[in-house]
Amino acid sequence: MIYFTDFKLALLAVSMSSLLELSFSGLVNHNSRKFSFTVNYFEDKPIFENGPRSRLNNSSGPFVPLVYWHGMGDAGVHVKHSLRFIEDQLPGVYVKSIQMGSSIADDVKSGYFRNVNDQVKQVCEEIKNDTNLRNGYNAIGLSQGGQFLRAVAQRCPTPPMINLISLGGQHQGVFGLPKCSAPKQSWCEVIDKLLTHVAYEGWVQNFLVQAEYWHDPFKQEEYVNNSVFLADINNERVKNVAYKNNLQKLRNLVLVLFDDDSIVEPKESEWFGYFRPGSDKEIVRLEDSQLYKEDWLGLKAMNEGGKLHFLSSPGDHLQFTKEWFTKNILSPFLNITS
């Protein structure tokens, strides 16, 4: 029999050694990057600060500023550098790429081991205090960064988020991590055990990021009652009218699903679809869900008003090309002036 104490001890022993090793080395798993246009992070001799960093951009050009939030196993400086083609096509645009902590190592760790609600609160403060964003901004969330930025839109409407682009975000959660991209396999082993056995225990919910959007279709009631993040932002426990009103303030909510996604389970979560309760096979589309029919978040009203967009991209998780992104995302949603 496995006891909760055993999990805590195993987690502390394994994660501490892994995190310390990562902190001292200052390295991250570059192979976790999934973009088709992945670049060498060290090209052009970017500035270093506890690891590689892309070129700084402090100007406030004519285009609406951008905020990025990276996914699991990644870091803000890497995303900004990889997506620099956006800055090339929107000259002078101000970009804020979310980073948790003072180093790349801290940022990567926060993608696994830090309460999401605390992270969202911090990001809200950073955005509010950034004078370059005071008139509004467009947001791009990569993978789990998609649902994190949606929480920002719902909880922190000032300054206004104009368009939210969710690239493979898991808006109904996940029920499986088939390809964990943690810097060390030992992290993956601990995370898998925690999610499988004690995902909804308070101590797990309070620090393990993936547990906070873990949606077990065989434990629907337990999920609704104990999920500290996803069930809250989806208005599944308490119907927060402010969440609904604030989300509808978006000009556009763009949901991108990756056709051959082998990371997100189920991939339909990227379009707000999910397993029917009691099944891990049958998918309920957003339009057929109670969340949509009763319009808990205003998605039905947004869809009817032409503000909700369902896009798909060929390939695996986050494997999109610059050409696809430019045609489907940059040109229609980001190429706007402030």
C-alpha positions as CSV (number, residue, x, y, z in Angstrom):
1,M,0.0,0.0,0.0
2,I,1.2,3.5,-0.8
3,Y,0.8,6.2,1.7
4,F,0.6,10.0,1.2
5,T,3.7,10.4,3.4
6,D,5.6,8.1,1.1
7,F,4.7,10.3,-1.9
8,K,5.9,13.4,0.0
9,L,9.2,11.9,0.9
10,A,9.8,10.6,-2.5
11,L,8.9,13.9,-4.1
12,L,11.2,15.8,-1.8
13,A,14.1,13.5,-2.2
14,V,13.8,13.2,-6.0
15,S,12.8,16.7,-6.9
16,M,15.3,18.4,-4.6
17,S,18.2,16.6,-6.1
18,S,16.9,17.2,-9.6
19,L,16.2,20.9,-9.0
20,L,19.5,21.6,-7.4
21,E,21.4,19.9,-10.2
22,L,19.4,22.0,-12.7
23,S,20.0,25.2,-10.8
24,F,23.8,24.7,-10.6
25,S,24.1,23.7,-14.2
26,G,21.9,26.5,-15.5
27,L,20.8,24.2,-18.3
28,V,17.4,23.3,-19.6
29,N,16.2,20.6,-22.0
30,H,16.4,22.3,-25.3
31,N,15.0,19.2,-27.0
32,S,11.6,20.0,-25.4
33,R,11.1,22.7,-27.9
34,K,8.4,21.7,-30.4
35,F,8.4,24.5,-33.0
36,S,9.0,23.6,-36.6
37,F,11.1,26.7,-36.8
38,T,13.2,26.0,-33.7
39,V,16.5,28.1,-33.8
40,N,19.8,27.8,-32.0
41,Y,19.2,29.8,-28.8
42,F,22.9,30.9,-28.9
43,E,22.9,32.4,-32.4
44,D,23.5,36.1,-32.8
45,K,25.2,36.1,-29.4
46,P,22.2,37.0,-27.3
47,I,22.6,38.6,-23.9
48,F,23.3,36.1,-21.0
49,E,21.8,36.3,-17.6
50,N,21.8,32.9,-15.9
51,G,21.4,31.4,-19.3
52,P,20.7,32.6,-22.9
53,R,18.3,35.5,-23.5
54,S,17.0,36.9,-26.7
55,R,17.5,40.5,-27.9
56,L,15.8,43.1,-25.7
57,N,13.0,45.2,-27.0
58,N,11.9,48.2,-24.9
59,S,10.4,50.3,-27.6
60,S,6.7,51.1,-27.9
61,G,6.1,51.0,-31.6
62,P,2.8,51.4,-33.4
63,F,1.7,47.8,-33.0
64,V,-0.3,46.5,-30.1
65,P,2.2,45.0,-27.5
66,L,2.5,41.3,-27.0
67,V,2.6,39.1,-24.0
68,Y,3.8,35.5,-24.2
69,W,3.4,32.7,-21.6
70,H,5.4,29.6,-22.4
71,G,4.5,25.9,-21.8
72,M,5.7,23.1,-19.6
73,G,9.4,22.5,-19.7
74,D,10.2,25.8,-21.4
75,A,11.3,29.3,-20.5
76,G,10.2,32.8,-21.4
77,V,13.5,33.8,-22.9
78,H,13.5,30.8,-25.2
79,V,10.0,31.5,-26.5
80,K,10.8,35.2,-27.2
81,H,13.9,34.2,-29.1
82,S,12.1,31.5,-31.1
83,L,9.2,33.8,-31.9
84,R,11.4,36.7,-32.9
85,F,10.1,36.4,-36.5
86,I,7.0,38.1,-35.1
87,E,9.1,41.1,-34.1
88,D,10.7,41.1,-37.5
89,Q,7.2,41.4,-39.1
90,L,5.9,43.9,-36.6
91,P,8.8,46.4,-36.4
92,G,9.1,48.0,-33.0
93,V,6.4,46.0,-31.3
94,Y,6.9,45.7,-27.5
95,V,7.1,42.1,-26.3
96,K,6.9,40.8,-22.7
97,S,7.7,37.1,-22.4
98,I,6.6,35.8,-18.9
99,Q,9.5,34.5,-16.8
100,M,9.1,33.2,-13.3
101,G,12.1,33.7,-11.0
102,S,15.5,35.2,-11.7
103,S,16.9,32.5,-13.9
104,I,15.9,30.1,-16.7
105,A,16.2,27.3,-14.2
106,D,13.7,29.0,-11.9
107,D,11.4,29.6,-14.8
108,V,11.5,26.0,-15.9
109,K,10.9,24.7,-12.4
110,S,7.9,27.0,-12.0
111,G,6.3,25.2,-15.0
112,Y,6.1,22.1,-12.7
113,F,6.3,23.1,-9.1
114,R,4.6,26.3,-8.2
115,N,0.9,27.1,-7.5
116,V,-0.7,28.4,-10.7
117,N,-2.9,30.8,-8.9
118,D,0.1,32.5,-7.4
119,Q,1.8,32.6,-10.8
120,V,-1.3,34.2,-12.4
121,K,-1.5,36.8,-9.5
122,Q,2.2,37.7,-10.1
123,V,1.7,38.0,-13.9
124,C,-1.4,40.2,-13.3
125,E,0.8,42.6,-11.2
126,E,3.6,42.6,-13.7
127,I,1.2,43.4,-16.6
128,K,-0.5,46.2,-14.6
129,N,2.8,47.8,-13.6
130,D,4.3,47.6,-17.2
131,T,3.6,51.1,-18.7
132,N,4.2,49.7,-22.2
133,L,1.0,47.6,-21.7
134,R,-1.2,50.3,-20.2
135,N,-3.4,50.7,-23.3
136,G,-3.9,47.0,-23.9
137,Y,-2.0,44.0,-25.4
138,N,-2.4,40.8,-27.4
139,A,-1.6,37.6,-25.6
140,I,-0.1,34.3,-26.9
141,G,-0.2,31.3,-24.6
142,L,1.8,28.2,-25.6
143,S,0.4,24.9,-24.3
144,Q,-0.4,25.3,-20.6
145,G,0.4,29.0,-21.0
146,G,-2.9,29.2,-22.9
147,Q,-5.1,28.4,-20.0
148,F,-2.9,30.5,-17.7
149,L,-3.4,33.6,-19.9
150,R,-7.1,32.9,-20.0
151,A,-7.1,33.1,-16.2
152,V,-5.3,36.5,-16.5
153,A,-8.1,37.7,-18.9
154,Q,-10.8,36.5,-16.6
155,R,-9.3,37.8,-13.3
156,C,-7.4,40.9,-14.4
157,P,-9.2,43.0,-17.0
158,T,-7.0,46.0,-16.5
159,P,-5.1,46.8,-18.7
160,P,-7.3,45.1,-21.3
161,M,-6.2,41.9,-23.1
162,I,-7.4,42.5,-26.7
163,N,-6.8,39.1,-28.5
164,L,-5.9,35.8,-26.8
165,I,-4.2,33.2,-28.9
166,S,-4.1,29.8,-27.3
167,L,-1.6,27.5,-29.1
168,G,-2.5,24.0,-27.9
169,G,-3.8,25.2,-24.5
170,Q,-5.6,22.6,-22.4
171,H,-8.8,24.5,-21.5
172,Q,-10.7,21.4,-20.3
173,G,-7.6,19.9,-18.7
174,V,-5.7,16.7,-19.4
175,F,-6.0,13.0,-18.4
176,G,-2.5,11.8,-19.2
177,L,1.0,13.1,-19.8
178,P,2.1,10.6,-22.5
179,K,5.3,12.5,-23.3
180,C,6.6,14.3,-20.3
181,S,9.3,16.8,-21.2
182,A,10.7,17.5,-17.8
183,P,14.5,18.1,-17.7
184,K,15.0,14.9,-15.8
185,Q,13.1,11.6,-16.1
186,S,12.8,11.4,-12.3
187,W,10.6,14.4,-12.3
188,C,8.3,12.7,-14.8
189,E,8.1,9.6,-12.6
190,V,7.1,11.5,-9.5
191,I,4.6,13.7,-11.4
192,D,3.0,10.6,-13.0
193,K,2.6,8.9,-9.6
194,L,1.1,12.0,-8.0
195,L,-1.4,12.6,-10.8
196,T,-2.4,8.9,-10.9
197,H,-3.0,8.5,-7.2
198,V,-3.4,11.8,-5.3
199,A,-4.0,14.5,-7.8
200,Y,-6.8,16.1,-5.8
201,E,-5.2,16.1,-2.4
202,G,-4.7,19.6,-1.2
203,W,-1.0,19.4,-0.7
204,V,-0.6,18.3,-4.4
205,Q,-3.0,20.9,-5.7
206,N,-1.1,23.6,-3.9
207,F,2.2,23.1,-5.7
208,L,2.1,20.7,-8.7
209,V,1.2,22.6,-11.8
210,Q,-0.1,19.7,-13.8
211,A,-2.4,18.6,-11.0
212,E,-4.1,21.9,-11.1
213,Y,-5.5,21.2,-14.6
214,W,-5.7,17.4,-14.2
215,H,-9.3,16.4,-15.1
216,D,-10.0,12.8,-14.3
217,P,-13.3,11.9,-16.1
218,F,-13.7,9.0,-13.6
219,K,-13.6,11.4,-10.6
220,Q,-15.7,14.2,-12.0
221,E,-17.1,15.3,-8.6
222,E,-13.7,15.1,-6.9
223,Y,-12.3,17.2,-9.7
224,V,-15.0,19.9,-9.5
225,N,-14.7,20.1,-5.7
226,N,-10.9,20.0,-5.3
227,S,-9.3,21.5,-8.5
228,V,-7.9,24.8,-7.3
229,F,-7.3,26.2,-10.7
230,L,-9.1,24.7,-13.7
231,A,-12.5,24.1,-12.1
232,D,-12.4,27.6,-10.9
233,I,-11.6,29.4,-14.1
234,N,-14.1,27.2,-16.0
235,N,-16.9,28.3,-13.5
236,E,-17.6,24.7,-12.7
237,R,-17.8,25.1,-8.9
238,V,-19.0,28.7,-8.4
239,K,-20.4,30.8,-11.2
240,N,-18.2,33.9,-11.1
241,V,-20.0,36.5,-13.2
242,A,-16.9,38.6,-13.4
243,Y,-15.0,35.7,-15.1
244,K,-17.8,35.5,-17.8
245,N,-18.0,39.3,-18.3
246,N,-14.2,39.8,-18.5
247,L,-13.6,37.0,-21.0
248,Q,-16.3,38.5,-23.2
249,K,-14.3,41.7,-23.3
250,L,-11.8,40.0,-25.6
251,R,-12.0,41.1,-29.2
252,N,-11.1,37.5,-30.2
253,L,-10.4,34.2,-28.5
254,V,-8.4,32.0,-30.9
255,L,-8.1,28.3,-30.0
256,V,-5.5,26.3,-32.0
257,L,-5.7,22.5,-32.0
258,F,-2.8,20.4,-33.4
259,D,-4.1,17.6,-35.6
260,D,-1.5,15.0,-34.6
261,D,-1.0,16.1,-31.0
262,S,0.7,13.3,-29.0
263,I,1.3,15.5,-25.9
264,V,-2.2,16.6,-24.9
265,E,-4.7,13.9,-23.9
266,P,-7.3,14.4,-25.2
267,K,-6.3,16.9,-27.9
268,E,-9.9,18.1,-28.1
269,S,-9.3,20.0,-24.9
270,E,-7.5,22.5,-27.0
271,W,-11.0,23.4,-28.4
272,F,-12.7,23.1,-25.0
273,G,-13.9,19.5,-25.8
274,Y,-13.4,16.7,-23.3
275,F,-14.1,13.1,-22.3
276,R,-17.7,12.4,-21.2
277,P,-17.7,11.8,-17.4
278,G,-17.1,8.1,-16.8
279,S,-15.3,7.6,-20.1
280,D,-11.8,8.1,-21.4
281,K,-12.9,7.4,-25.0
282,E,-16.0,9.3,-25.8
283,I,-15.5,13.0,-26.5
284,V,-18.0,15.7,-25.8
285,R,-17.6,18.7,-28.1
286,L,-17.7,22.2,-26.6
287,E,-21.0,23.0,-28.3
288,D,-22.6,19.9,-26.7
289,S,-21.3,20.6,-23.2
290,Q,-23.1,22.1,-20.2
291,L,-20.4,24.8,-20.0
292,Y,-21.5,26.0,-23.5
293,K,-25.2,25.4,-23.4
294,E,-25.6,27.2,-20.1
295,D,-22.9,29.7,-21.2
296,W,-20.9,29.6,-17.9
297,L,-18.0,31.6,-19.5
298,G,-19.8,33.5,-22.3
299,L,-18.3,31.2,-25.0
300,K,-21.6,30.7,-26.6
301,A,-22.2,34.4,-26.8
302,M,-18.7,34.9,-28.1
303,N,-19.1,32.2,-30.8
304,E,-22.4,33.7,-31.9
305,G,-20.8,37.1,-32.1
306,G,-17.9,35.9,-34.2
307,K,-15.3,36.3,-31.5
308,L,-14.5,32.6,-30.9
309,H,-12.2,31.0,-33.5
310,F,-11.4,27.3,-33.9
311,L,-8.2,26.8,-35.9
312,S,-6.2,23.6,-36.5
313,S,-2.6,23.1,-37.5
314,P,-1.1,20.0,-39.0
315,G,1.5,18.2,-37.0
316,D,2.3,17.4,-33.4
317,H,2.1,19.7,-30.3
318,L,3.3,23.2,-31.1
319,Q,4.8,22.0,-34.4
320,F,3.8,24.9,-36.6
321,T,5.6,26.8,-39.3
322,K,6.3,30.5,-39.7
323,E,4.2,30.5,-42.8
324,W,1.2,28.9,-41.1
325,F,1.5,31.2,-38.1
326,T,1.8,34.3,-40.3
327,K,-1.2,33.5,-42.4
328,N,-3.5,32.3,-39.6
329,I,-2.5,34.2,-36.6
330,L,-0.2,37.1,-37.2
331,S,-1.9,38.7,-40.2
332,P,-5.5,38.6,-38.9
333,F,-5.0,39.0,-35.2
334,L,-1.6,40.6,-34.4
335,N,-1.0,43.0,-37.2
336,I,-3.1,45.8,-35.6
337,T,-2.0,49.2,-34.4
338,S,-2.5,50.6,-31.0
